[in-house]
Amino acid sequence: MIEKPDKTAEDIARRAKRMKNTRDHPAPSPLRGLGAFGMIGWSVAVPTVGGAFLGIWLDRVAPQDFSWTIALILCGVVVGGLIAWTWIEKEGDGE
């Protein structure tokens, strides 16, 4: 009968170190990249659409020489871009 050799303490320590390293530094996931694109998209889309709706309402309630809708859509794009930028900066610092 052939007996398997016992694992030495060095083998166990080496495996434990590899497992801890893998747990602490996971490989990048493709789904994380898709999630980042989604987060950036929503960060820009929500303020833009909100600005459009607010602008349509202000055009009816308080008409001016300029279009509230266009002005607030542009403001929404700028605010969304700033939100997306800060989110990307924060995610970049984590890696």
N, C-alpha and C positions, 0 to 999 in steps of 0.2 A: 504494500500500500504506500502510495506517494503522499507525503505530507506537504502542505503548502508552508512556505517559510512565514514566520510571524513578522508582522510589520514592526519595524523598529520605531523608536521614538523620533528619530530624525525624519523618517518618511511621513509620520503623522504630522509633525511640526511643519514640514514643507507643504503638505496638502492644506493644512489649516491656514498657512500664510497666503497661499494662492487663493483660497476661498475668500479670505478677508479682503485681499486686494481686489478681487473681482466684484465683491459686494460694495466696496468703497468707491471703486472707479468703474461703473458699468459702461459697456460699449454704447456708442450713440445709436439711438433707435430711429428708423425711418419715420415711425409714427410721431416721434417728438418733433421732427421737422414739419410734418403736416399740421400738427397742433400749433406750431409757431406761426405758420402761414395763416391758419384760421384765426388765431388771436390777433394778429396784425390786421387782418381784414376786418374783423369786428371792431377793432379799436378805431378804425377810420370810418367804417360804414355807419355805426350808430350815431356819432356826433353829426355826420353829414346829413343823414335822414332826419335827425331831430332838428337840425337847423332849417332844413327844407320845410318841415311841417310848421315850425314856429314862424318862418318867413311868410308862408302862405296865409297864416292866421293874421300876422301883422299887416300884410298887404290889404286885407279886408277891413281890419279894425282901424289902422292908422296909416292910410296911404301917404306916401312921400313921393318926391321927384325921382328917387332911386327905387330899385326893387329890393325889398327886404329879403325876398326869397333867395335871390342870387347872392346878396351880401352874406346871409347867414349860412348858405351852403358853403361858400368860401371859408367862412369862419369855422364851420364844422370840419372841413378838410384840414385846416391848419391845426385845430385842437386835436383831431384824430391823429395827425402826423406826429404831434408832440407826445401824445400818449403812446403811440407805437414806438417812437424813438426811445422813450424812457424805459419801456418794457424790454426792448432789445438790449439796451445798455445793462439793465438789471440781469437779464438772462446771460449775457456775455461775461459778467463778473462772476457768476456762479460756477463757471467751468474752469 
